[in-house]
């Protein structure tokens, strides 16, 4: 515990919020395969839950110190085998999207600084998985097996997420007889690069030994206004590199952050370091493509971090409500508290299902699932924040005390919304896809068997990431309205059939906005519509993985440690969040200034759908509350 908790009464009260036996998380229970049961993953969980390690992590976080000793303990227990197979390919079956996301969720359930410090290895190594030659991969792999952590160097302080405006450079050249670097032209042979400039706001920039920087390799004139950059031309100005830390590369001071206070968020100055040309990953000037592929996949990893954070918050809120008594009974029997617990339980499973469906899609189709990783990243992050807030209302003042562990979830959960693409950027991307799908009006999708495609996704064994990325697939996209219609036709507890009607009305609203010019003129309408679109995709994930009969119909193994709550909660969650989408579509139609007769017809249809979603939910909500108390 922190030194400020000097009273024995305070220490005992805070200690009660640390859980000795966490049990299975929603992420583990809903996982469509046994990846989370891997012996290394379970061993790492056991290690982190030992009282002395837990206390050490808490103490380090209080000092905002990098968690070096716990990380070393995790390395000793096989951590690095989740990022690199051993010599001869031994353990390759552990380097999968499922295993890496399971590790993210497990770590974030316990401590965010630890989780993001480890997860950056998955992120940075994606660049090697995507673009390294066999020789490069072997050298990188050997360093990872030896315990080296990796760091992806994309951002620069002055430009943020605008990678095309980055100025950090790698100048082409050769070495003379004295070993001095001399520049060469673009059309001349290059044997070495001289690096200069600063990368900043980088996870692991001070502490990690393998560096994967995104650097400008031509057009070095820094006078250009970022607003005048032509993306199609500028994207060919960059290359991706892999480096090992050298004395010339100088670390920059760590930033003090509100979330993940023990993580090494810092920067570095390349300071004229010279590296050989074999440090380029992929082709020269092809770095933007490597960076884009890396970010497409990393977004699925962010969803698993958000899921793990909410898993931990849900654990603590439920345990506190069961132990805290008022008027002679635990507070989870009180109606208001029971409703907060019900909502955090629903959101916990929803975020875990979103993360898991995305892991399954990445495992099956690699970078072809960019639509779904964007959905997962933005939706899981936002819903996790909402879930942690529900838990805050259960704990009351204790959620605001830094000497109590729930405050960590509150400060850390906000991190995930800005990881690997901000919320606005994600919704902007999704709005393009939404417009395309709405304009199709069902053309070409009426006969597609989307259920069979998802059965194949869930049936695919966990595959090493670096192998799945070699497989070539066209972009994977399921027509949402069609898929909801087919899902609704399966046996199940959740009122999924009504969601196809919501989707149809959302698409109609988008077409009407397009016709009257509002879609092009008003970005806030596009982003709001994209949020509703993403939410429907999230409910698809819940129906596939958290609704027991539908899960079985898709050929997925039963939910681990099945509980009486599983079936009624599926009905509650889809109805609750589905009605939220209905309200959003109604608001969208009003804000878009659509003709009165069209808006009235849309409102009537929405009311009908809303009634379908609400039918029988009073009894379902009560059944869920009772099941939670019994659990």
Number of C-alpha atoms within 10 A of each C-alpha: 18 16 10 10 16 10 10 9 10 13 17 11 14 18 15 15 18 20 14 11 7 15 10 13 23 26 26 23 22 28 27 25 21 15 21 21 13 12 12 20 23 13 16 20 16 11 17 22 18 11 12 11 16 17 15 16 25 20 16 19 22 16 12 17 15 22 20 14 13 18 17 12 15 19 17 12 16 16 21 23 20 25 25 30 20 17 12 7 9 11 15 20 18 23 22 26 30 30 26 25 28 28 27 28 32 28 26 27 24 26 24 29 25 23 22 23 25 24 28 22 24 28 22 26 28 26 26 24 21 22 26 23 15 10 10 17 18 14 12 22 21 16 17 23 20 13 18 18 24 30 28 28 25 22 21 21 13 12 13 13 16 12 19 20 22 26 22 24 25 28 23 24 24 21 16 9 7 6 8 10 18 14 15 16 11 12 6 11 11 17 15 23 27 21 22 20 17 22 26 24 20 22 25 28 28 20 20 19 19 23 20 25 26 27 27 28 25 18 12 15 7 11 6 10 8 13 7 8 13 10 10 8 9 17 19 19 20 28 26 30 26 26 17 16 16 11 9 12 19 17 18 17 14 19 15 14 15 12 18 25 23 26 26 27 23 20 24 21 19 22 15 16 16 23 20 16 16 15 17 26 27 20 13 15 20 19 27 21 18 22 22 14 20 24 22 24 28 22 27 30 31 30 36 36 34 35 37 34 33 37 32 25 30 28 23 23 26 24 17 21 21 16 14 13 13 11 6 7 12 15 20 28 18 13 12 13 21 22 19 22 25 25 20 28 26 23 26 30 27 31 31 34 32 31 36 29 27 31 33 24 24 27 25 27 21 26 27 22 22 26 19 26 29 28 29 34 32 29 27 32 28 19 20 31 23 18 26 30 19 23 29 22 16 25 18 10 10 18 22 16 13 15 21 21 23 25 18 24 28 21 19 22 28 18 19 27 23 15 17 21 18 15 20 16 16 24 26 20 17 24 24 13 16 22 18 14 18 23 15 13 14 16 11 9 16 11 9 14 13 19 19 11 14 19 16 15 19 23 17 13 17 22 20 23 28 23 15 20 23 14 12 11 13 9 13 16 13 16 17 22 23 21 21 26 18 17 24 21 12 17 14 21 21 26 21 26 18 21 28 21 20 26 24 16 22 27 25 18 24 27 20 20 23 17 12 14 12 19 22 12 12 13 13 15 21 24 22 19 27 25 24 25 24 24 23 24 21 24 26 24 23 27 28 26 31 29 24 23 19 22 23 17 16 21 15 20 18 18 21 16 9 12 11 13 17 18 19 21 27 28 24 28 25 27 26 17 19 25 22 15 25 25 16 17 27 21 14 23 25 15 14 20 13 18 12 11 9 12 19 15 11 19 20 12 16 22 16 14 21 22 14 18 25 16 12 13 16 10 12 17 19 17 16 25 25 16 17 20 16 9 11
